[in-house]
Each structure stands twice: as C-alpha cells, then as structure tokens.
C-alpha cells in the first residue's frame, strides 16, 4: 500500500474518485457507480481494484467509499455545483424519517437509485436520472430536509417532488394499517 499522495491516477480512475466524492463520506454501490459513469462492469471492477491497491478506495458492506487519503486528494479538486431545490425544517420528524429510510434502494420514476449513508446523524440518499443528466441528493438531519441537484432545471425540480411524494407515501403506508395513496395532487405548479 502506498502512503504518499503522489499516486498517478488515470483519467478513468479520476472519474471514479469524483463519483465517490459525491457520496460525502458515505458508501456508493457498484451498480450506482456504473449508472453514473456509464462504463462496463469489468472495467469498473479493474479500476476499483487498482484504487484499492493504492489506498484510495475502501470496500464496505454497502459498496465503496473514498479513503481518508483520497478525501485529502479530492478536497483540492473542485466539486460539481450544487443547486438547492428544497431546504426546510419539518414538524413531524418521525414521519419524515420513516419516509426517508423507506426510500433506500428505491427507484422513483426516471430516477435510478445510487446509494445511502448515515454520517454524523445525517441520512443521505442519492439518485441519478436514466440519461445521467440529473443527480438528486436528499439529506435529512435534526429535522432539516434538504434536496439538492447537480443542475437547476424543471426536470430536477420534478424529480425532487417525485422523490418527496414517494417518501411521504411510503411513510404513511408504513404508519397505517391500510396503505394510503398520499398526495394525489401536487401543491407545486411545474410546467411540463
């Protein structure tokens, strides 16, 4: 294992590191990385093995994460811009937390599942659109719900609303004996 920070990183390996850096110290599944990067599983497997060898990636039960060494390297690199779509304090923390946790592993409309982590009390969930253009990150900590995207667009806003609607629906279904169809009409007016 190499301890210095002067490891020569290939372009494809740098893309994997950038993708893992969006996990914010959490895990990202192998399948999630494939969706984001759009590369063949064998190529991704080889890249991850090399990055593990150089101490830049750690394999975990739930996927992969950047090592401390890689986080130091990546902190010097510019991160992709983040656009806040929702930033609110919620009244019913238990209901929202139930919905957020129930979203783990679920695809929502066009948004494909990427990963889940809990770091310093923050539940963080990530999705990517089928075409790879939109990435959504939902964070919930201490009663604050925040949804961000890599782009500011109607597509991102619609995806965020669909994810929040699904969380609400799942939370209500989980807290009642009879599953309820929640939020049949959206209070948001977003043009198609």
Helices and strands as residue ranges (DSSP letters): H 11-21, H 30-37, H 41-53, E 57-60, E 63-66, H 68-75, E 83-89, H 93-102, E 111-119, E 122-129, E 135-141, E 144-149, H 154-175
